[in-house]
């Protein structure tokens, strides 16, 4: 017997990841299929997955159960992390990636040797803006609710 809660949550993650491609195109006019597997962006797939799990659990078993409490706490932690810690790490990565260029400009040696030797930039798209987390949560809640209503009684 399949774990419908897990399947529902993974469906929500996949739906959010797939939606990133056309939403990125609508925003930038460019198709970028790598958005379907990358982190960051609209909507948050992490938020979608944990909210789907919480909505599935609440609908199927009720909000007064330990199952819902665990899934809700997981969701709160994941969404807080996405909007705060991971987003700030991405903002710091932008500054670090540009630091060598700024130092060379200040030294009057731009483009300098260090800038030419730098091979790998830090990943800048790590976290989410609050609107991206909210969109992921709304998508996940809808998928979680539908998943619970469409599953048979366990």
Secondary structure, DSSP 8 states (H G I E B T S, - for coil): ---HHHHHHHHHHHHHHHHHHHHHHHHHS---GGGGTSSSSSS-HHHHHHHHHHHHHHHHH-TTSHHHHHHHHHHHHHHHHHHTHHHHHHHHHHHHHHHHHHHHHHHT--S-HHHHH---------S--HHHHHHHHHHHHHHHHHHHHHS---
